[in-house]
Amino acid sequence: MAVVIAPSMASTKENTGALPKRRLTKEELTKTHKTHLKKQDNSPHAPRPVKQPVMADAYPASSKSIRELEIIPLTELHAGAHHRGKGLVVKAISAPFVGAGAVSIVEDEFGNADKLAIYNQADSSILSGVPEGCVVAIKEPYYKNNGAQDDFMICVDHPSDVILLRFTDPIIPESLRLGPLLKTAEDWKNAADRAFIEKDFPTSVFCYTEALEVSDDAAFQAPIYTKRSGVNLILGRYDAAKADALASRTGGPQEWKAYYNAGRAAYGLCNYTTSHTLLTTALSLNPTHSGIKKEHARCTARLHEESTGEYDFPAMQASLTPQSVHLDRGSFLANTRVGESPRHGRGLFATRALRAGDLVFAEKATLMPNQYEPARASAALYALMVRQLCDNPSLAGPVLRLFDGGYERGGGEGGLVDGVPVVDVFLVEAIRTRNCFSAPRSTLENTRPSVPEGRQCKGLWVHASYMNHDCVANTMRSFVGDMLVSRATRDIEEGEELFQQYVPVKPLPDVRNKQFKDGWGFECGCTLCAAERRSPEAMQAKRKELLVAVEKLCSKKMPGRELIPDAKIRSVDKLTRQLEEAHEKDVYEGVPRLTLIYPSNWLVAAHRGRKNHGKVVKHAMKVLRNFGFKVPDESEVWDPREIYTKSGNATLMTVHIVATLRTLGEAYEALGHKEMASKCVEAAEFGYRLVTGSENELKTLDR
Ligand SMILES: C[S@@+](CC[C@H](N)C(=O)[O-])C[C@H]1O[C@@H](n2cnc3c(N)ncnc32)[C@H](O)[C@@H]1O
């Protein structure tokens, strides 16, 4: 039989496509496997590294049914090849070794044995631990050398490329058949109940499924559907839980249960409109049931949030704990819509005029693991994405529509084949890298100087992902647990495209654009980047040189309360003025001067330490100007509260604006300008709401 080697797979390093000269025998394989099993750490704390796919070796998931494939024996597997159009039917003849994946020894109908490694199975899947004796079909298998001579294995990366076969499946050859382990539907139901009691939920679902297949008695099936629905709810397989709940309807007195479970499942999917309809029906059938009343009220509250954008932010903040970061809240998206963007592909647009400070949208994470260890955050999100796409196929639509950076899709992703959703893990990773956000547990907490930096998790917010980047963005995001809160940094017109900063922008244009190019594959065309591109290279080099010099002089450290010698302040001031002069008027008119932010901030802090209040005012105004805000000469009368609305369209909002306005207020107060001082505080409070997403006291910044 000829083996098809997919030509697109040339990237796999050992892609020789040759039949191995020798394979390990069944005895050799089993012996080594047993020694691995003995060493296996089965404790719940044993490390289970999540494998992240390497994009260079990407290959598409099979979207063919196993029934369309030519079943081949293990001896026809070619090293380094993807066997397109072929399939395997094999039985696990060993307990699995569970590490980054589940490794088992498998046997085909001719008694040939080989090693099978299955990656990326969710722990809700029975295949995360391939039970010994089970028969699986592997679609379009990838066979690879495992590093050592003669050591090969069948490597399953895409969870949908392996299917657990029912014991009675006619595709299983005679010699691999065990015959059904259990005969009657009642036996299967009892086995399922036992597995449930032992908390082996995937096995419980498997056995209930067998019971449903064996029996065709609707009266027997209805309670089994109800039970399977309950187990699926526990497993977070909400699509299946909802379908089971609705399938359990008989019109009898227990009908309310079907609507109750289906309503809870829809709630789990954050589909509150459907959930509300189902729970309303459940309530009409059982008006006094306290559980239904509670769920119904909860769902009504979510719908209210979705339609009004009214949130109790202090309560949300207060509910956060290290264990609990997923908030029970609806997403308010009505002010925005997805549309074609002149900047790139699709973007997000305002559906109505918004004022500076307004809530643009608030979105609950589509997927966000509670994993704030930076080294693990990416792998945790990747694993969650794979798991949820397997467990809840309805997620595939919204997630797979996201930008994938041009990944070559096979075409069948997200669709159901052989009863399972086709999940391409390389596509998942391509989408993850371009669309995920880093999020602290709470942006408010993060503004505290006492909170160590860097504890961020990674999550996916599907709606927010449509926003393109702009260095001088008109929105700003913050986080309360898994809620992303987006506010307008200035007035926005109806129909205007909404932008966010993907990451805090670096002062030097070539440095920040390299970051965008490497991370997201684009060069920024925002007002600031476009302006700076007009500046000759010699001027760019000069600014860079001066920035390096001034940072060196300041020892890259902001002054605290210590007294900085006058001479040093004068030197920094002098260099800063030179840097200021190196900003051409025609280029920088109305846009931020990012290289000046650090030195002007330093001068504010240094003069503050020496109680030079007049100088603090002067340099604080410069800080605001350097962030792109319109401020007059220090002598003119002005209203700091107006900076958000009267500064044009190229301002850059950060927590430094809040701190600067506060310091400015302090200086005005010390100089006896009480009215100006209180206006500065008001402006700082307004800015703090933009930064943290909600009304918060400025004194948080001191703790
Ligand atoms: C999260 S997606 C944003 C939505 C995307 N425009 C779409 O069509 O789905 C991120 C990708 O959008 C593109 N992008 C974002 N901001 C951009 C900008 N300012 N200029 C050009 N491309 C941009 C980049 O290709 C980036 O990898």
The ligand as an SDF file (V2000), in Angstrom:
LIG
                    3D

 27 29  0  0  0  0  0  0  0  0999 V2000
   -6.1420   41.0530   17.8530 C   0  0  0  0  0  0  0  0  0  0  0  0
   -6.0450   41.2140   16.1260 S   0  0  0  0  0  0  0  0  0  0  0  0
   -6.9660   42.6660   15.8330 C   0  0  0  0  0  0  0  0  0  0  0  0
   -8.1390   42.4170   14.9370 C   0  0  0  0  0  0  0  0  0  0  0  0
   -7.7530   42.2000   13.5080 C   0  0  0  0  0  0  0  0  0  0  0  0
   -7.6080   43.4740   12.8180 N   0  0  0  0  0  0  0  0  0  0  0  0
   -8.7660   41.3240   12.7780 C   0  0  0  0  0  0  0  0  0  0  0  0
   -8.9950   41.5500   11.6010 O   0  0  0  0  0  0  0  0  0  0  0  0
   -9.2890   40.3880   13.3920 O   0  0  0  0  0  0  0  0  0  0  0  0
   -4.3770   41.6650   16.0220 C   0  0  0  0  0  0  0  0  0  0  0  0
   -3.8460   41.8120   14.6360 C   0  0  0  0  0  0  0  0  0  0  0  0
   -4.4150   42.9430   13.9970 O   0  0  0  0  0  0  0  0  0  0  0  0
   -3.4300   43.6150   13.2000 C   0  0  0  0  0  0  0  0  0  0  0  0
   -3.2880   44.9960   13.6890 N   0  0  0  0  0  0  0  0  0  0  0  0
   -3.6370   45.4600   14.8900 C   0  0  0  0  0  0  0  0  0  0  0  0
   -3.3990   46.7780   14.9900 N   0  0  0  0  0  0  0  0  0  0  0  0
   -2.8730   47.1470   13.8370 C   0  0  0  0  0  0  0  0  0  0  0  0
   -2.3990   48.3940   13.3300 C   0  0  0  0  0  0  0  0  0  0  0  0
   -2.4300   49.4930   14.0470 N   0  0  0  0  0  0  0  0  0  0  0  0
   -1.9160   48.4230   12.0690 N   0  0  0  0  0  0  0  0  0  0  0  0
   -1.8610   47.2950   11.3250 C   0  0  0  0  0  0  0  0  0  0  0  0
   -2.2820   46.1020   11.7450 N   0  0  0  0  0  0  0  0  0  0  0  0
   -2.7900   46.0210   12.9780 C   0  0  0  0  0  0  0  0  0  0  0  0
   -2.1500   42.8350   13.3360 C   0  0  0  0  0  0  0  0  0  0  0  0
   -2.0400   41.9670   12.2530 O   0  0  0  0  0  0  0  0  0  0  0  0
   -2.3640   42.0340   14.6110 C   0  0  0  0  0  0  0  0  0  0  0  0
   -1.6590   40.8140   14.6210 O   0  0  0  0  0  0  0  0  0  0  0  0
  1  2  1  0
  2  3  1  0
  2 10  1  0
  3  4  1  0
  4  5  1  0
  5  6  1  0
  5  7  1  0
  7  8  2  0
  7  9  1  0
 10 11  1  0
 11 12  1  0
 11 26  1  0
 12 13  1  0
 13 14  1  0
 13 24  1  0
 14 15  1  0
 14 23  1  0
 15 16  2  0
 16 17  1  0
 17 18  1  0
 17 23  2  0
 18 19  1  0
 18 20  2  0
 20 21  1  0
 21 22  2  0
 22 23  1  0
 24 25  1  0
 24 26  1  0
 26 27  1  0
M  CHG  2   2   1   9  -1
M  END
$$$$
